[in-house]
């Protein structure tokens, strides 16, 4: 049975605070997305932010891929939370494993492979990355197979890739981020694929992030006051509970690429099918 290691990048003490806003653990989001496409896959959790090691008795060869979700950390803040994760990604890639990263995972792998990340001078992107445009390289890349040439996706980030690591292909971009999807060829049998947006998120997660960041969003000019933000939060939660609410879909222009769970998680399904499965056969 295939086994995917999901490496949590949020310190557990921070996650406890985030849970009060209804934010689930990233492991559950990734495991749900994986099982939408491959229900037979086993998912194993490890918190690398907390310096957890591989499960007792396990080695890299016990896993068919590694997935790294989002995190509220910033990679240019050189805390132990950050540096140990960079080392972890280098070890996973050095072991020849396929690695997937969403948002923080993308930024983490970029730095581990020799690129750089900065605070986005254009500001925060939340809750929807609009008009993500597939590049010439992305049109032929299996990671974006079945995505339209231009699409929207759920997102939440303040940072962006500044310089690419060697042997990179930018697969998608939009007005706020020049790198929205990336593939990197690494030495040996390892590889990295990832997105700046969050295929694993759903509208309830976006609502929780908006509520968590309400005061910051007001300070950054996204709303006049927190009540405006909380009204959006309520609408997103209504739509998550009842995806048939056409009035809410219309109000916020939420496309079917977001509303349909299989289409929303397209990149994860494609990565499992075109990267992880062939790697397992070759191992």
JOURVEN-V273948 format. One record per run of one state. SS is the DSSP state (hx for helix, st for strand, lp for the rest). FROM is the first residue (numbers start at 1). LEN is the number of residues. If there is no record, write none. Layout:
SS_FROM_LEN ; SS_FROM_LEN
This chain:
lp_1_2 ; st_3_6 ; lp_9_3 ; hx_12_8 ; lp_20_6 ; hx_26_12 ; lp_38_4 ; st_42_6 ; lp_48_12 ; hx_60_3 ; lp_63_2 ; st_65_4 ; lp_69_11 ; hx_80_15 ; lp_95_3 ; st_98_5 ; lp_103_1 ; hx_104_9 ; lp_113_3 ; st_116_4 ; lp_120_5 ; st_125_10 ; lp_135_1 ; hx_136_4 ; lp_140_2 ; hx_142_3 ; lp_145_5 ; st_150_8 ; lp_158_1 ; st_159_5 ; lp_164_4 ; st_168_6 ; lp_174_7 ; st_181_5 ; lp_186_5 ; st_191_5 ; lp_196_7 ; hx_203_10 ; lp_213_1 ; hx_214_6 ; lp_220_6 ; hx_226_16 ; lp_242_4 ; hx_246_7 ; lp_253_3 ; hx_256_4 ; lp_260_1 ; hx_261_4 ; lp_265_1 ; hx_266_17 ; lp_283_1
